[in-house]
Amino acid sequence: MKKIFVFMFLLINAEVSAKECSPLLDFDVRSLNDKTVVNLCEVYQGKVILVVNTASKCAYTDQYDSLEKLYQKYRDDGFVVLGFPSNDFGQQEPGNEYQIKNFCRMTYGVKFPMFEKTRVSERHASPFYTELARTAGTYPKWNFHKYLIDRNGQLVADYMSAIDPLDEPVIGEIKKQIKKF
């Protein structure tokens, strides 16, 4: 019986490691105010991911608080928020990465992963945001647009800026995706 268990364990692990990276997550991005480059697939595939383009001087900036609450509540269940500061809309993220990181940590206690200042608008979007928009059929129209990705790296929903991360449509879908595991 023990040999069968070991064989099954090895077989399951081989299947998991052989799993292809989702094209939606097959990108390298740099951590905010850091030289560390992260491959999104290697670090986050297998988690439920909420990707958000953020800004520090926006009417929706208080959503940082909601995003951090979501992250703290569900991170042990395999959920993560990924923040991408952007200055594409209304010049509402004018600071450098050091200033952005300090603002997020000091003002909102942000601990979820934040990445380099990123272009997200249609004409100038980074490759990652181009793929998100292509898959969703829509580019962000303003700061705090949200894309929800399941554990298999598939886009399951996107939410406009005015929808708070703690609103039922968002949190309900996050719970649904977490339970699928």
Beta strands, then each sheet from edge to edge (+ up, - down):
strand 1: 28-30
strand 2: 37-39
strand 3: 48-54
strand 4: 79-85
strand 5: 146-149
strand 6: 155-159
sheet 1: 1+ 2-
sheet 2: 4+ 3+ 5- 6+
end
